[in-house]
Amino acid sequence: MANANLNKAASQKFDEFYTQIADIEKELWYYSHHFKGVTVFCNCDDPYESHFFRYFALNFSKLGLKKLIATCYIGSAIANTQLSLFDYENEENKTTKLPHKIEITEMADENSRDLNGLDLVEYILRNRKNALTRLEGDGDFRSLECIKILKEADIIVTNPPFSLFREYIKQLIDNEKRFIIIGNLNALKYKETFSYIMDGKIWLGATYFNGGAAFFKTYAFDETKASIYEIRNGEYYVRVNGVRWYTNLDHSQRHEEIRLWKTYKGNEKDYPHYDNYDAIEVEKVKDIPLDYSGVMGVPISFMDKWNPDQFEIVGVTDRQNTSGLRTKFYTIEDIESFNDLNRCSVIKIGKKYKTLYTRLLIKHKEK
Ligand SMILES: C[S@@+](CC[C@H](N)C(=O)[O-])C[C@H]1O[C@@H](n2cnc3c(N)ncnc32)[C@H](O)[C@@H]1O
């Protein structure tokens, strides 16, 4: 059983990258008032490795947490080969490679500030109110064992596997959990994620990673993609583009107004009307016209600045036409590549069609 688990881990090693403490601290600063008396659950987090776990452990009393729980997936094992603190187990099993759970209910933050990895876990466990236990299964966030912990928790905070983002966020929404998680900006376009956005159930976090590109610590170096890695102090960091925080906790940044300066009146030529949507094209968020009361198509990076008191999101340009704003479906009679045109918003210039990247369809909020 142990070997089968380890093989599974090896095949997943490229999923393994770890969020840096500086990025976590920067984002979580905006939410400190949400954590008093709550149970935090990091459900994709090896406590020996995860800085999410470390952040909450080190700030346990400062935030006023009631409990911190972290569970580690079997796949996470590839990263960590340290010996664990399971004193009662035989040598073969005494490894951080097997899925485990840590639960903290008491913590003296001030003595632990410089601790990391095994030293931190060891320090935490000196307090008998805290416990490290083996999980029965593989630590999958979808397992009954982990869902049971999820139900007990108030706020879920982690960087989950991007490939399972749809399932991950659905589980949070279905269980009515509050959360702060990391995902790709493109996940916004998924039908399910977008419906959560339209329903006001999720939004983006307060901070950006450096220009949207996050650097994550990794142990898996892919030679064929050497340019996306950096080596710092002998450790590998991999660059992942288009990374964002997703949350349903309110934060001050989403109430900042986007400052606008340009008018539609007098600049109509800068805002062509789509050929297939009842909306105008706004190429850059900063150029959203102050005085246009109809629907406008903006790049999805608009989400970074979205203030729900200023704008309402009414749809997205996609194949499904969920917005109901599509006015035209192209056929072979229009153009040979009509399928491509039906995937997006289109501007017609003379007889030519110009296709655009996905656009969010927005409107000024009526005051
Ligand atoms: C992108 S890494 C982030 C790790 C950690 N949360 C952090 O931010 O440092 C995603 C983690 O999810 C774990 N994982 C993959 N599939 C999982 C699953 N089905 N259930 C729980 N965790 C999983 C991986 O082992 C990996 O450590």
The ligand as an ORCA input file, in Angstrom:
! r2SCAN-3c Opt
* xyz 0 1
  C      -0.066     23.939     -6.077
  S       0.354     22.856     -4.781
  C       0.256     23.941     -3.386
  C       0.720     23.368     -2.100
  C       0.404     24.256     -0.888
  N      -1.020     24.409     -0.749
  C       1.060     25.602     -1.034
  O       0.423     26.518     -1.478
  O       2.246     25.718     -0.710
  C      -1.128     21.920     -4.691
  C      -1.065     20.850     -3.632
  O      -2.269     20.110     -3.677
  C      -1.974     18.755     -3.427
  N      -3.021     17.960     -4.074
  C      -3.065     17.469     -5.341
  N      -4.205     16.782     -5.544
  C      -4.883     16.844     -4.359
  C      -6.108     16.302     -3.921
  N      -6.864     15.601     -4.744
  N      -6.498     16.564     -2.661
  C      -5.737     17.289     -1.815
  N      -4.554     17.826     -2.185
  C      -4.127     17.599     -3.430
  C      -0.632     18.513     -4.031
  O       0.014     17.477     -3.358
  C       0.052     19.875     -3.832
  O       0.853     19.880     -2.690
*
